[in-house]
Amino acid sequence: CGLGRVVRICHLGARRKGGSKMDVTLLGASQSPGRPELRLACVIRADLGPAVEFVTTQGWVRAMFPIIGGQAIGQGWTAHILPGGADFAIGLPDGSYAIEARYCLEMADGTPVMVTNAGKMVTQPDGSYLGRTRATLEVPDGPHRALGEAVYFGTALAEAGDADHVYIELWEAPVSA
C-alpha cells in the first residue's frame, strides 16, 4: 500500500466528474451505498434529578445526571420514562461532554423499551448544550419490534438555565433491501 496507494487514490478522486465527489468507489467499491435518508422516529423529554459531578484521581471530570422521568412520543405510540436511568458523562478539556445515557421507556401498552444513547454534548455560546448521538432501542418481540431493528441518530438539546430537562430527537436511518 504505502504512500503510492494514497497518491493513486487522490489522483483517481481528481479524475472523477468535478473532482470533488468522495465516496467508497474511490477505495475500490463498485458503487456507493449512498447518503442515508433520515426520518424523525420520536421525540423525548428526559427529566433530570440533581447532578453528581467530581474530578477523578485521573484528572478528568465525571458527571452523572439521574433520569427521574420524562415523556416520549413516536409515530403511533407514546411512552413515559421510568425513574432509575442516568446519563453518565466525562467532561472534556474543551468544555464538552462525552455522554452515555441508559434509561427505560414504558410504552402506553406496558411494553418496556431500554434506550442507550451515546455521543457528545457541546457547549454553545448561550450556555446551552447541543449534542449528536447514536441510539439503540432494545424491545421485546411484539407490536413494537420494529423499534429495536432500526438504526438511530440522535440530536439533543440541554437549554441554558434549565438543569431539569434534556430534549432528544431520534432519527431513523432505514436500510432498504
N, C-alpha and C positions, 0 to 999 in steps of 0.2 A: 504494500500500500504506500505508505510514506507520503512525503510532500508532493511527489509527482502525481499521485492519485488525486490529491486535493486540488492541485492546479488544473488537472484534466477536468474535474467536475466543475470548477469555476468557469473554465472555458466552455463547457457544454451549456452551462447556465447562460452565458453571454450570447450563445448562438440561438437560444430559444427566442421565439417571437417576442420582440420588445426587450428581450434580455432581462426582464425583471420578474418573470414568473418563477416562483420557487415552490416545488412540491417534490414528492418522493420519486418522481421519474428522473430527477437529477441524480439519484442514487441507484438507479437501475430497475425500479419498478416499472411494469408495463403501463400502469395507469395510476392516477391519484385517487385515493378514496374520497376526496372532495371535502369541502368545508362542511362542518356539521350544521344541521339546522336545529334550532332550539325552539322549544315551546314551553310556556310557563306551566309548570305542573302544580305548584302550590305556593301559598304564602304562609309564613309562620311569624307569630309574635311570641318570643320566649320571655317570660317574666323571671327576673333575676333577684336573688337574695343578696345580702351583703358579701362583697368580695373578700377573699383572703389573699393577701399579696405579701411576698417576702423575698429577700435576696438570699440565694442559696450559698453554701460554702464554696461552690464552684464559681460564684460571682455573677450569676445571671438572676434575673427576676422571674419568679414563678408566681402565677396567679391562678386562683380557682374561683370561678363565678358560678355559684349554685343556681340551678334552674329549678324554680319552685312552682312553675305552672306555665300557662300560656294557651294559645289557640292556633289551629292550623285550618286552612281552607284550601281544598283542591278541586279538581274537576269532578263534580258529582259526589263529594264527600266533605265531612267536617270532622275535626278531632280536637281534643284538648291534650295538653302536655301534662303528664303525670309528674308530681314532685319527686325529686331524687336524682335528677340528672345534673350534669355540670359541664361547664366549658373550662377546659384546662388550657392554660396559656403559658408561653415563655416570652418574656419581654426581650425584644431585640435591640441592639445598640442604636438603631435609627428611630426608636420610639414606637415601632410597630410590634405586633404580637403574632407569633406562630400559634395557631389555635387547633384544638381538637375537642369538639363537643359531642357528648353522648347523652341521649335522653330518649324517653319512651312516649309515643303518642298513644292515645286510646281513641279509636275511631268511634263515631256515634253508634255503630252497631256492636261495639265492645271489642273489636279486633285490635290487638296490640301491634304497634309498629316501632321497632328500635331504629333510631336515627343516629348515624355517625356522620359528622360534618367537620372536615379538617381543611385548613388553609391558612390564610394570612389576613389580618386586620391592620389597615394602615391609617395612621392619624392624618386628619385633614386640617387645613388652616383654621377652620372654625371650631376645632376641638372635637369634632365627631370622628368616628372611625368608619371606613368603608372596607369591605372585605370581599375576597374571592375564595371559593371553596370547592371541594368535591365531596358530594354526599352519597351515602349508601343508605338504603332503607331495607331492613330485614322484616319480612312479612310472612305469616303462616299461610299455608295453602288455603285458598278460599276466594271470596269475591274481590279482594284487594291484591291478589297475587301479582298482577302486572306492575304494581309499585315497586316490588322487590326485584324485578327483572330489568329495570331501566337504569340508564346512566344519567347522573345528575351533576350539573354545575350549579354552584350557588353564588348568590350575591348577598351581602349582609350590610346592615347599617346599625350602628350604635350612635344615636344622636347626642350631640353635645348637651350637657346638663341633665341627661336622663340616664341615670345609672340603673334604672329598674327594668329596662327592656332592650332587646335586640330584635330587629326586624330582618327576616330572611325570605328570599325568593329562591325556590329551587326550579331550575330549568332543565327539562328533559332533552337529551340528545338521542332521538330514535335511531336505531340501527336497522336499516331495511335489509330484507333478504333479496 
